[in-house]
Amino acid sequence: MKVKSLKVQKETRWRRPGRYQVRINKYIGASGICSRRRADQLIDEGKVKVNGQVLMEKGYDVRPGDEVQVDGTLIRPETRKLYYLVNKPVGYVTTVSDPQGRPTVMELVPDVEERLFPVGRLDVNTSGLLIITNDGDLANRLTHPSHEMGKTYVARVTGMLTMKEAKILERGVRLEEFTTSPAQVRLIRHDRNSTLVEITIHEGKNRQVRRMMEAVGHPVTDLERTAIGTINSRLPVGGCRKLNPGEIDYLKGIK
């Protein structure tokens, strides 16, 4: 079956009311492999097959009987959704596996049958809170800029960060490829050669807090994520716990 025939099948199904259908990225997200956004990327990379044929149509709707493979693995939507909060130590990578053999955040959660993945990313030298789940819809919500889920960090930076520089961070900083959204900044204390500062951002660009601090002349020496939205925790470093129902509803935007 050619990719072209997949498109024809999709158009035909729109004329069959009552038949089950779900967009391919949502189907993949529900399998617990990744978020819907990452699913779209996998389709672009040619790593998704439907009924044995490489899929190039991101708008394709899965119907009963379709076999969907991602990177050679046949997938099915998960029926049980799991939600964990971990406190990532420095030195752990935020991936499911690592070709270099470094420890990953997946080693911090209990062994379960469901395939879990981390939501967003903390770089290897950053510690703090991270959500691990198999709920692709939630992952998409938490990583999409339109939802503006704040993430709070405590950073130790070199030198004396001034109120004027904090105001620059609050207004938004021009980085190489974009200008950051307004942030909330609170100076905690000045030490002899450094400043401890709390900053809340609403994006998740690569190394964003570190790059923002470098932009105002104060490189980060230590960085910890202390809250995701209003969720914070006294978890020990390396600790893990299940999110409670209220926290899950909050993350999903359920009042």
Secondary structure as UniProt FT lines:
FT   HELIX           3..13
FT   TURN            14..15
FT   TURN            17..18
FT   STRAND          22..23
FT   HELIX           24..30
FT   TURN            31..32
FT   HELIX           36..44
FT   TURN            45..46
FT   STRAND          48..50
FT   TURN            51..52
FT   STRAND          53..54
FT   TURN            58..59
FT   STRAND          61..62
FT   TURN            64..65
FT   STRAND          68..70
FT   TURN            71..72
FT   STRAND          73..74
FT   STRAND          83..88
FT   TURN            90..91
FT   TURN            99..100
FT   HELIX           105..108
FT   STRAND          117..118
FT   TURN            124..125
FT   STRAND          127..133
FT   HELIX           136..143
FT   HELIX           145..147
FT   STRAND          151..158
FT   HELIX           163..171
FT   STRAND          184..190
FT   STRAND          194..201
FT   TURN            206..207
FT   HELIX           208..215
FT   TURN            216..217
FT   STRAND          220..228
FT   TURN            229..230
FT   STRAND          231..232
FT   TURN            237..238
FT   STRAND          240..242
FT   HELIX           245..252
//
